[in-house]
């Protein structure tokens, strides 16, 4: 996977997880389709996804800057 793809997936995953964690979007959507019983354990999964995607973004940025530093030498 290229640095650009890795960074894109990390940012996209972070944004999606943040939208689901910090806004009632997911609560409204699941309640509207009758799946609100799934909301009990959802916070732990979403927070883990948010942390994982943020870590992926940081890793991609570090990898990209390291590759740029090697090219500059």
N, C-alpha and C positions, 0 to 999 in steps of 0.2 A: 504494500500500500504506500502510495506516495505521501510526502509530507503535506501536500495541499489537501488530499483526500482525507487524511487523518485529522487535520485541523478542521475541515468542514464538518465531518461527522461528529467531532467533539463539540463544536459550537452548536450544531443543530440539536444534538441530544441534550445539551445543557439548557438550551432555550425551551425545548419541549417539556423537560422535567420541571423547570422553573415555573412555567405557565401552569402546569398541573399542581404544583405544590403551593404556590402563593396566591392563586386565584381560585374561586369556586367553580371554575370551568368544568372540571372533572366531576364534581359533585352534582352540578346541574345536569350534565349530560347523562351520567349513570342513573340519576333519579328519574329523568325523563323517559328512559327506556326500561325502567323497572329493575335495574341492577344495583340499587343502592345498598344492598346487603354486603357487597364487596368492599365497601368503603371502610370497614372496621380495621383492617390491617394494611390499608393502602399507604398510609403515611410512611411507614418504615420502608416500604419498597420504593416509593418515590424519592425519599431522601437519599437512599443508597444509590439510586440511579442518578440523582443530581450530583452527588459527590463523585461517583465514578466517571460521569461525563466531563465534569470540571477537571478531574485529574487527567483524563485523556486529552483535553484541550491544553493543559499545562505541559504535558509530555510532548505533544505535537509542536508547541511553540519552542520548547527547549531543543528538540531535535532539529527544527528548522533553523534556529539561530546557530546551533553547532555546525550544521552543514554550511551555512553562509560564512561562518568564521574559517572553516577549512578551505573554502573556495577562495577566500581573500588572501590566504597565505601563499 
